[in-house]
Amino acid sequence: MGITIPLPSMTMKPNATGHPYPIQIGLQTEEFLQATVFYVIFADMAAGQRVRQTGAIQEIERELLASGIDLKAMNDAWTFLTRYKALFSEFAVQNAPIAMRNHWDWYIRRLGRFVEFGRTKCKGLPFSKYIEKQLPLVGKKEMPLATQLDILRQATGLPLNIDNKFMEAAQEMSLIRNLGLHNRWEVDEVYLKNSPQPGNWAVGEIRLVHATELASWRTALSQLLLGTWTPIAQLFVKAPNYPV
């Protein structure tokens, strides 16, 4: 049986100041981001404590063999894990930006569809062939967060002001996510050129992620969520129920 995740329950009241749908997807994305960061840090700490227990690794190996893992494959994997320990010891935290950006793209894609819907119900909004073409691509086509927000600004006429420090933090997270997806977290010229925080990284080095960065990125994305769903919900408050 497949898993479905319902949106938070919310009803539209006669005196409401905002449409419920942007609020629903914004709140749920915030919940996923908070859970993701906590889970990554918790799982990383729990795994580290577990394997330090006496006989823990041997017990886990027995369970793996009992589940059908081939002995040679397991021994080979241990060899490779040891060889690349510098990266794999941080693997859980390294993958967090990928999950965080995925949650954002889920949100911004649905927000973009809602804006399309709202534009058909509310007159007098900005129009251009560029926006009509780009709006359906928000969250689908890989694009910088700044571009996503700019498309929404042009489609709604809203300023969608986000503090620059939060935009920079979100951009850094996205660039690291791209390194993880496409370049094994190895720093390249694209990262150094576009990163607002390039630091002392050199081309070819692994861009390690620290737990403290996860917290700052979650804060940044939370500000982007609040800065987009609030004004868009208010703009389209008169729109009918959105077909989820």
Helices and strands as residue ranges (DSSP letters): H 20-51, H 56-66, H 71-83, H 85-88, H 91-121, H 129-134, G 135-137, H 145-156, H 164-182, H 189-194, H 211-235
